[in-house]
């Protein structure tokens, strides 16, 4: 693929450049101070008193200027990292959306913790209220959008939607279209996505609300115990494919209830934030 220039029109870049310009404002401030000194002296004010006044003002401004410089460097680094680090989910756009709105610090508390963390290790050993083990999260994503090449080690359809794979294909296409406004490089499907801005977009939130409402409806329609059977089947496929164990216990009905509650709460949060109408499943 031919090299493409970074798009200065994309929200990912303009969001940071607008703040980085604070450094240029600082340069302009010094230019203004010098021009002000010349004008005041030309109007007959004492040069020493003018300089003293400007120096005092600059002394007060100094700490704020230093803070602005630190913020500027942080933003430059953030922009660089967003551009250099391609999304690590191999194009798993639906997975990123479901993970963010359901599992990743909803209401300020993370439900799924980092690989190898104490919380995740404990949740793999025993049912832990408020913590969903990462393997269960991965199997749930497969239930919703099917397996994704480069992300999941085995093949599976989006079993939560039965044979309606077209629904997932259409939802994926829509999500990727929304993501185009947050690509770090224009007209490049392989370009990293600026996810912090992407998730704040009201269109994305509405998309997530509609998708997760559909997921919740499917969960409500499943006969009792079926979700647990689906998860156990996916767990068995993964174990046979890799010949490794990622859970030190069996999944339980409590795990399924916690998963169900996480989706329901995500739908309700999005509903409140969007102030839109939602009909609960019968």
N, C-alpha and C positions, 0 to 999 in steps of 0.2 A: 504494500500500500504506500502511495506517495506521501511524503511528509506534508503535513498541513500546519499552517500557522495557528497559534493560539488566538481564539476569537475574543476580541476586546468587547464584543457586544453581549457575550453570554453572561447570565446572572452570576455564574461562578467567579468570573473575573471582575466584573464591574462592582460587585458587592465589596470586594477587598480593595480594589483600586480607589474607590471613593473614600475609604478610610486611610489608605496609605498616603493620600494626597495631603494629610495633615502635616507631613514633613515639609512639603512645599509651602504650606501656609506659614510655617515657622520662618522660612527664608523670607517670605514676603513681609512678615512682621518686622524683621530687622531692617528691611529696605524702607518700610513705612516709618520706623523710628528715626532713621537717618534723614529721610525727607522732612519729617516733622521738626527735627532739630534745626535744619537749615531754614525752614519757614519762620520758626519762632525767633531765631537770631536775626533774620532779615527784618522782622517787625520790631526790633529794638529790645528784645528780652536779653537778659544777661546770659551769655553762653555757658558760664560755669553752672548757674542755677538750672538751665535747661538740661545740661548733661546729667546733673545730679538727679533731677526728676526722672529722666528716662532710665538711668541706671537703677534707681529704686524700683521702678515699674518692672524692669527686666529681671531684677533679683526676685521679685515676687512671682514672676512668670516662670522662672527657671525650673522649679520642681515639676510644674505642669508640663513644660516642654520636654523634660527628661522622660516623664511618663508616656507622653505621646510618642517619643522615639522608640521606647520599649514596645509599645503597642504596635507601632509600625513594623518593627522587626518580626514580631510574632505573626502578624498578618501576612507578611512576605513569606515566612516559613510555611504557614498554613496553605497559602496559594501554591507554593512549590510542591508540597507533599500531596495535595489534592491532584495536581497535574501528573506527577511522576508515578503515583501509586494507583494503578488501575484497580477497578473494583475486584475484590478477591472472591467473588462468588460465581465467577464464570458466566456472567450474564443472567444470574438468578434474580431478575427484577421483582417478580412476585414474592419470592422468598424474603428479599430485603424489606419489602413493604409489610408483609405479615409479621416478620420478626420485630420491626421497629414499633409497630402500633400495638402488638400483643405482648411481646416478651421483653423489650428493651426499655427498662425503667419507666413503665407506665405509672403515672401519679408519683413520680420520683423514686419508685422502688423497683429495682431490676428483678425480674422473675427468673431469667436465665443468666448464669454467671460464666465467667471466663473458663476455658478449658484448663484443668489442673488447679482451679481455685478450691479452697476449703469447702465452700458452699456447694460447688458442683460435685466434688468427691463424696461429700456426705449424702447428697440427694441420690447418688447412684447406689449407695449402700442401704439407705432406708428412706421411706417416704418422709419428706420434710415440708411442712406447711409453708407456703410462700416461696418455695424454690422448685423450679421445674428442671429436671436433669437435661443436659444438652442432647443426649440420644433421643429422648422423648420429643424434644423440640424438633429435631431433624426428621423424625418419622412423621410428625404432624405436618411439616412442610411438604413432605412427599404426599401425604393424604390430600393436601389441597391442590398442589400444582404438578404432581407427578415427579419423577426423577429428572434431574438436570445433569447433562454430561459434564464431567469435570468437577461436579459437586458431590453427587451420590454414587456409591460404588456398585449399585445394581439397578436393574430396570423395573419400573413400576408405573402404572397409570395413576392419575389422580383419583384414587379409589373413593374418596369422599363424594365425588360427582359421578361415580359409576362409569358409564361409557361416554359421558358428555365431554369428551376431550376438546371439542370445538369451543366450548365455553372458556376453557383455560387458554387456548390459543388466542382467542379474541381478547381476553383480559390482558394477556401478555403483550399483545400488539399495542393495545391502548396505553398500557403503562410505559412501554418503550417510547411511544410517541410523546407522552408527557415528559419523559426524561430528556428528550432532545433539547429542551430549553435549558437544561442544566449540564450539558456536555462541556468539558473543558476545552474541547476542540470542535470547531464547527464542522458539520457534515461528516462526522465520523462515528459509526456505530461502535467502534472499539474504544472510543475515548472515555476516560474516567468520568463518573457522574458526581457532581457536587451535591451529595446527599443531604447535608444540613439545610440547604436552601430548598431542595426537592421536597423534603418531608414537611416543610412549612407552607408549601403551596396549597391553597385552598382546593384547587382542582384535584391534587393528589389525595388530600384528606377526604374529599367526597368520593373519590375512587376507592379508597381504603374502606370507607364506611359501607359502600354498596357491596364490595367484595366480602367483607367480614360479616355483613348481615346475611349474605347468602350462605356463608360457611356456618354461621350459627344456626340458620334454618335447617341445614343438612344435619348438623349435630343433634338438633331437637327431634328430627324425623327418624334417626337411627333407633332400631330396637335396643332395649337394654342389654348391655354387654357387648354390643357389636363393635363399638369403637375400640374396646380393649382387645378383641379378637383381631381387628385390623392391625393395631399397633404390634401385637405379638407376632403376627405373620410377617410384617416388615422387619421386625427385629430378627426373626429366624432367617429371612433372606440375607440380611446383612451379615449375620454370623456365618452362614454357609459360604458366602462369597469371600470373606476376608479371613475366616477361621480365627477370629479374635473375639474377645468379649469386651463390650463397652458398658455393661451394667453388671453390678454385683448382686442384683436381686431381680425378682419378677416385678413387672408392672402390676399395679393394683387398681381397683375401682376408684380409690381415692385419687390416684394420679389422673384418671380420666375426668373426674369431677373438677379437679383443680384446673385441668386444661380447658374444660368446658367453661368454667367460670372466668378464666382469663380472656377467652374470646368474647363472652358476653360483656364483660367490663370494658373491653376495648371498643365494642360497638356503642355502649352507653357513653363513654368518654367522647368519642367522635360525634355522637348525636348532640351532646351538650355544647361542644365546641362549635359545631356547624349550625346549631339551632335549627335542625331539620326534623321532620316527622319520621317516626319509625314505628312500624307495627310489629309487635313481638310475635314470635311463632306461636301457633295454637298448640 
